[in-house]
Amino acid sequence: MPSHAGPGVSGGWALHRSVTLLHVFLLASAGILFIGATTLGWLLTTSLQRQALDDNSTSLTQYVDGVLRPQLVRGNDLQISPNLPLQLKAQLRRQPDLLSVKVWRPDGTLVWTNRAPERIGLRFSSALLGDLGDTIERRRAHASISNLGGQEDAAERRLGVDHVFEVYAPIMSADGKRALGAYEIYAKPQHTESFIASGKRVIWIVVIAVFASLYTALALLVRKASWTIKRQAMTLRARSRELMESYRKLEESSLEAIESLNATVDAKDPYTAGHSARVQGIALAVAEELGLPSEQLDAIRFGGLFHDIGKIAVPDSILTKPGVLDREEYAAIKCHPADGAAIVSHFSRLRDAVPIIRYHHERWDGEGYPDRLAGDAIPQEACIVGLADAWDAMTTDRPYRLALSVDDAAEEVRRCRGSQFSPIVVDAFFAAFRRQPALFEPDTPPARDTPDEPYQVAATA
């Protein structure tokens, strides 16, 4: 009997696979959310920092430009004037965060500063003033929090600070078409740094909270999905067990029905009693000698037992006729393989036995029935059952002739090797005969096959 995979095997594997996939999805989602949170946090904090620097830069630049521009810009040029009114310095000091202001020409000449005015008029190396050239070229303000380290920052370092909020802002001409120079503004960085740090904390807290909430919600969904899958799997397994039990009972009922039909065929004529069981036993011995797998042995088991079930449709007058059959009667008998296959084909449990039942009267030379198959076109299982059927027909008595002896029947099988019977099957038959001789001996009381089955192997049962 072929094994049916229980619902717990395939179902358990499918459940494990589904839950594993959900866990893998959850882990992958955690990685994606982490990357997303990190990227978003970095983008937001970078944007916040840039915006804070730009806002403070704009505020300081506008203030300084409002104080100094009227005194420094003459038309389209900058005027070096170390003796600017003292009130300008006082005005600059009104901005509490302002530390120092320098006014530069594009060539690196210091035009004015509110600290250490002795530097005014000096020209510094452009290597020390890289941001100056970039500001004048782009005509756009540039702000950063920087360390004091250049030669031109000697006076500012004496203020006791190691880093400052630094702004380079272009000084545009009256017509706004070119940069006359640039302001370099130093301010205290604490206010800006505090604002940026506070903003970063808020951003990271919000980002982490949002993505943690998303992950928690996703984890809850996955957990619920896992629980739902497990519950559905349990329900499905229970229903599968019920269906398998129903299917098993249906198979048993089907086999019982087929066995009843088969018993009816045997009961029509006392000479046929035990014929199907003997054919089954011989066929299985030959199949085992050939080393056939369990699936084929299972098919032979049922094919051998039910090979004559199609005779249920043959009239009793033909089956029990004591003499030789005429042409029409023989034609009716020849329908039983196809009729039997049609009957058995309605039962899924016996589906593999259908070809055996249909083709067990085919001959190796193509002269058999119902389809006149030849050689390897005949299923090997049908060849095995056909030989077992012929052997039992030859070794049992009939009303109009006695059975052949075992030796004579064996000689007949050898004679028909390669004409009626498959050579390989014949060889396996005799190997099984040598191993289990008692299995091939005729039973008592003698069995009789139907009248269409004389011992001559050309028209075996």
Secondary structure, DSSP 8 states (H G I E B T S, - for coil): ------HHHHHHHHHHHHHHHHHHHHHHHHHHHHHHHHHHHHHHHHHHHHHHHHHHHHHHHHHHHHHHHHHHEETTEE---TT--HHHHHHHHTSTTEEEEEEE-TTSBEEEESS-GGGTT-B--GGGGHHHHHHHHHT--EEEEEE--SGGGHHHHTTT-SEEEEEEEEEE-TTSSSEEEEEEEEE-SHHHHHHHHHHHHHHHHHHHHHHHHHHHHHHHHHHHHHHHHHHHHHHHHHHHHHHHHHHHHHHHHHHHHHHHHHHHHHHT-GGGTTHHHHHHHHHHHHHHHTT--HHHHHHHHHHHHTTTGGGGGS-HHHHT-SS---HHHHHHHTTHHHHHHHHHTT-GGGGGGHHHHHHTT--TTS--SSS---GGGS-HHHHHHHHHHHHHHHTS-BTTB----HHHHHHHHHHTBTTTB-HHHHHHHHHHHHH-GGGGS--SS-----TT--SSGGG--
